[in-house]
């Protein structure tokens, strides 16, 4: 019988020894919209290869599953915008925009480079977008968790996501409603593992 642990192990092996898993192997109904594999991001450039997957540390993926399980009964699924980010891409992004606060300095690396952070939103069970206070990667004050403007629905959705993610043991980023970290992530190593199955 295939249990969750076997599924995680299978995905682990599929990444040729890398310590990350494909999150869609763990969260079966995860919607994936990797924005850095398109020009639809704040850099206005595609910096990920076609077919870039949502790779995460096994613990990050398991917590994501816990959040997704808690949301399903409320009529929502999770949609990821960014997961693990290779350090080589971090250098490329830093070259385009060397501005701390916008792009993490690749010398230190950020939690996305550790497979320990995920950017995400809610969608309905049939995959329709749900109103949030801002678009992904907005640097406005309205992207902060404490923001009380905007529509009631957008604030409620932000809260539903926060409760599910914190309930699964993630830490929120006060400035970015979409970004969640694994606790203690900064102590974990920065990784450089392949992004796509063909690499
Ligand atoms: Zn992020």
Boltz pocket constraint, residues with backbone or C-beta under 6 A from the ligand:
constraints:
  - pocket:
      binder: B
      contacts: [[A, 82], [A, 112], [A, 117], [A, 118], [A, 119], [A, 178], [A, 179], [A, 180]]
      max_distance: 6.0
